[in-house]
Amino acid sequence: MKYYYVYVLKSAVDGKFYTGYTSELKRRLEEHNSGISASTKWRRPLKLIYFEGSLNIKDAMKREKYLKTTYGKRYIKSRLGEFLSKDIA
């Protein structure tokens, strides 16, 4: 069974989040941190701070789109409130 992951990365450079989806989470994280991904190349290093799994790519894409909205960003900040209040990088 194939899984699709929605993930949130936090940049150690500017402290901002990057949200994406993939079927290979470990490989995608390595791509972001090695500079292969143009969207995060200048924001490295990046730390994986959240992920969710889905069985359907359309569900993952829909969730990614939601997490990029104002309400989705509020959800992540609320969901990870304790972690983010203590996280240095």
PyRosetta script that sets phi, psi and omega in degrees:
from pyrosetta import init, pose_from_sequence

init()
pose = pose_from_sequence("MKYYYVYVLKSAVDGKFYTGYTSELKRRLEEHNSGISASTKWRRPLKLIYFEGSLNIKDAMKREKYLKTTYGKRYIKSRLGEFLSKDIA")
pose.set_psi(1, 133.9)
pose.set_omega(1, -178.4)
pose.set_phi(2, -96.1)
pose.set_psi(2, 137.6)
pose.set_omega(2, 178.3)
pose.set_phi(3, -112.5)
pose.set_psi(3, 150.5)
pose.set_omega(3, 175.9)
pose.set_phi(4, -121.5)
pose.set_psi(4, 134.0)
pose.set_omega(4, -174.3)
pose.set_phi(5, -114.6)
pose.set_psi(5, 134.8)
pose.set_omega(5, 168.7)
pose.set_phi(6, -100.3)
pose.set_psi(6, 132.7)
pose.set_omega(6, -175.2)
pose.set_phi(7, -136.2)
pose.set_psi(7, 156.6)
pose.set_omega(7, 176.4)
pose.set_phi(8, -126.7)
pose.set_psi(8, 128.4)
pose.set_omega(8, 177.3)
pose.set_phi(9, -110.8)
pose.set_psi(9, 150.4)
pose.set_omega(9, 175.1)
pose.set_phi(10, -118.9)
pose.set_psi(10, 129.7)
pose.set_omega(10, -179.6)
pose.set_phi(11, -80.2)
pose.set_psi(11, 132.9)
pose.set_omega(11, 175.8)
pose.set_phi(12, -77.1)
pose.set_psi(12, -17.2)
pose.set_omega(12, -178.7)
pose.set_phi(13, -78.9)
pose.set_psi(13, -52.8)
pose.set_omega(13, -175.5)
pose.set_phi(14, -117.0)
pose.set_psi(14, -2.8)
pose.set_omega(14, 178.0)
pose.set_phi(15, 74.3)
pose.set_psi(15, 4.9)
pose.set_omega(15, -178.7)
pose.set_phi(16, -86.1)
pose.set_psi(16, 162.7)
pose.set_omega(16, -178.5)
pose.set_phi(17, -96.5)
pose.set_psi(17, 151.9)
pose.set_omega(17, 170.5)
pose.set_phi(18, -129.0)
pose.set_psi(18, 130.8)
pose.set_omega(18, -179.3)
pose.set_phi(19, -117.3)
pose.set_psi(19, 136.0)
pose.set_omega(19, 178.7)
pose.set_phi(20, -153.0)
pose.set_psi(20, -176.4)
pose.set_omega(20, 175.1)
pose.set_phi(21, -140.5)
pose.set_psi(21, 155.2)
pose.set_omega(21, -178.0)
pose.set_phi(22, -164.0)
pose.set_psi(22, 164.8)
pose.set_omega(22, 172.6)
pose.set_phi(23, -100.5)
pose.set_psi(23, -7.4)
pose.set_omega(23, 179.9)
pose.set_phi(24, -132.0)
pose.set_psi(24, 85.5)
pose.set_omega(24, -172.8)
pose.set_phi(25, -60.9)
pose.set_psi(25, -47.8)
pose.set_omega(25, -177.9)
pose.set_phi(26, -61.6)
pose.set_psi(26, -46.3)
pose.set_omega(26, 179.8)
pose.set_phi(27, -62.1)
pose.set_psi(27, -42.3)
pose.set_omega(27, -178.0)
pose.set_phi(28, -65.8)
pose.set_psi(28, -40.0)
pose.set_omega(28, 177.2)
pose.set_phi(29, -62.7)
pose.set_psi(29, -41.3)
pose.set_omega(29, 176.9)
pose.set_phi(30, -62.7)
pose.set_psi(30, -39.2)
pose.set_omega(30, 177.8)
pose.set_phi(31, -63.3)
pose.set_psi(31, -42.8)
pose.set_omega(31, 178.4)
pose.set_phi(32, -62.4)
pose.set_psi(32, -45.8)
pose.set_omega(32, -175.6)
pose.set_phi(33, -78.2)
pose.set_psi(33, -16.0)
pose.set_omega(33, 177.2)
pose.set_phi(34, -91.3)
pose.set_psi(34, -8.0)
pose.set_omega(34, 178.9)
pose.set_phi(35, 92.8)
pose.set_psi(35, 4.4)
pose.set_omega(35, 179.4)
pose.set_phi(36, -67.5)
pose.set_psi(36, -35.6)
pose.set_omega(36, -179.2)
pose.set_phi(37, -83.4)
pose.set_psi(37, 114.3)
pose.set_omega(37, -177.6)
pose.set_phi(38, -61.8)
pose.set_psi(38, -31.8)
pose.set_omega(38, -176.1)
pose.set_phi(39, -67.1)
pose.set_psi(39, -22.0)
pose.set_omega(39, -178.4)
pose.set_phi(40, -125.9)
pose.set_psi(40, 7.4)
pose.set_omega(40, -175.0)
pose.set_phi(41, -52.9)
pose.set_psi(41, -41.8)
pose.set_omega(41, -175.6)
pose.set_phi(42, -92.2)
pose.set_psi(42, 5.8)
pose.set_omega(42, -177.9)
pose.set_phi(43, -113.1)
pose.set_psi(43, 11.9)
pose.set_omega(43, -177.6)
pose.set_phi(44, -74.0)
pose.set_psi(44, 153.3)
pose.set_omega(44, -2.8)
pose.set_phi(45, -77.6)
pose.set_psi(45, 157.0)
pose.set_omega(45, 179.9)
pose.set_phi(46, -119.5)
pose.set_psi(46, 144.7)
pose.set_omega(46, -178.1)
pose.set_phi(47, -118.5)
pose.set_psi(47, 130.5)
pose.set_omega(47, 175.5)
pose.set_phi(48, -72.3)
pose.set_psi(48, 119.8)
pose.set_omega(48, -177.9)
pose.set_phi(49, -115.4)
pose.set_psi(49, -13.2)
pose.set_omega(49, -178.4)
pose.set_phi(50, -163.3)
pose.set_psi(50, 143.6)
pose.set_omega(50, 171.1)
pose.set_phi(51, -153.8)
pose.set_psi(51, 154.9)
pose.set_omega(51, 176.5)
pose.set_phi(52, -132.8)
pose.set_psi(52, 149.2)
pose.set_omega(52, 177.5)
pose.set_phi(53, -108.9)
pose.set_psi(53, 144.8)
pose.set_omega(53, 176.2)
pose.set_phi(54, -133.9)
pose.set_psi(54, 155.9)
pose.set_omega(54, 177.1)
pose.set_phi(55, -93.7)
pose.set_psi(55, -7.3)
pose.set_omega(55, -175.5)
pose.set_phi(56, -131.7)
pose.set_psi(56, 132.3)
pose.set_omega(56, -177.5)
pose.set_phi(57, -62.6)
pose.set_psi(57, -36.5)
pose.set_omega(57, -179.7)
pose.set_phi(58, -65.6)
pose.set_psi(58, -37.0)
pose.set_omega(58, 176.8)
pose.set_phi(59, -64.7)
pose.set_psi(59, -41.7)
pose.set_omega(59, 178.8)
pose.set_phi(60, -64.2)
pose.set_psi(60, -42.6)
pose.set_omega(60, 179.5)
pose.set_phi(61, -64.0)
pose.set_psi(61, -40.7)
pose.set_omega(61, 179.3)
pose.set_phi(62, -65.0)
pose.set_psi(62, -41.3)
pose.set_omega(62, 179.7)
pose.set_phi(63, -67.4)
pose.set_psi(63, -40.4)
pose.set_omega(63, 177.4)
pose.set_phi(64, -59.6)
pose.set_psi(64, -46.5)
pose.set_omega(64, -179.9)
pose.set_phi(65, -58.7)
pose.set_psi(65, -42.7)
pose.set_omega(65, 178.4)
pose.set_phi(66, -63.3)
pose.set_psi(66, -45.8)
pose.set_omega(66, -176.7)
pose.set_phi(67, -65.6)
pose.set_psi(67, -17.8)
pose.set_omega(67, 177.2)
pose.set_phi(68, -85.2)
pose.set_psi(68, -9.4)
pose.set_omega(68, 178.4)
pose.set_phi(69, -81.1)
pose.set_psi(69, 170.2)
pose.set_omega(69, 176.9)
pose.set_phi(70, -58.7)
pose.set_psi(70, -42.8)
pose.set_omega(70, 179.7)
pose.set_phi(71, -66.3)
pose.set_psi(71, -38.2)
pose.set_omega(71, 178.2)
pose.set_phi(72, -65.9)
pose.set_psi(72, -40.9)
pose.set_omega(72, 177.7)
pose.set_phi(73, -64.7)
pose.set_psi(73, -38.6)
pose.set_omega(73, 175.8)
pose.set_phi(74, -63.4)
pose.set_psi(74, -40.4)
pose.set_omega(74, 178.7)
pose.set_phi(75, -59.1)
pose.set_psi(75, -48.1)
pose.set_omega(75, -179.0)
pose.set_phi(76, -61.5)
pose.set_psi(76, -46.1)
pose.set_omega(76, -179.8)
pose.set_phi(77, -63.3)
pose.set_psi(77, -36.4)
pose.set_omega(77, 177.3)
pose.set_phi(78, -71.7)
pose.set_psi(78, -45.1)
pose.set_omega(78, -178.5)
pose.set_phi(79, -62.3)
pose.set_psi(79, -36.7)
pose.set_omega(79, -176.0)
pose.set_phi(80, -108.8)
pose.set_psi(80, 21.9)
pose.set_omega(80, -175.6)
pose.set_phi(81, -50.1)
pose.set_psi(81, -50.6)
pose.set_omega(81, -178.6)
pose.set_phi(82, -63.9)
pose.set_psi(82, -46.1)
pose.set_omega(82, 179.2)
pose.set_phi(83, -61.0)
pose.set_psi(83, -48.6)
pose.set_omega(83, -176.5)
pose.set_phi(84, -66.6)
pose.set_psi(84, -29.8)
pose.set_omega(84, 179.3)
pose.set_phi(85, -71.8)
pose.set_psi(85, -21.2)
pose.set_omega(85, -179.1)
pose.set_phi(86, -108.8)
pose.set_psi(86, -9.5)
pose.set_omega(86, -177.5)
pose.set_phi(87, -76.7)
pose.set_psi(87, 131.6)
pose.set_omega(87, -179.7)
pose.set_phi(88, -87.2)
pose.set_psi(88, -43.8)
pose.set_omega(88, -174.6)
pose.set_phi(89, -100.0)
pose.dump_pdb("model.pdb")
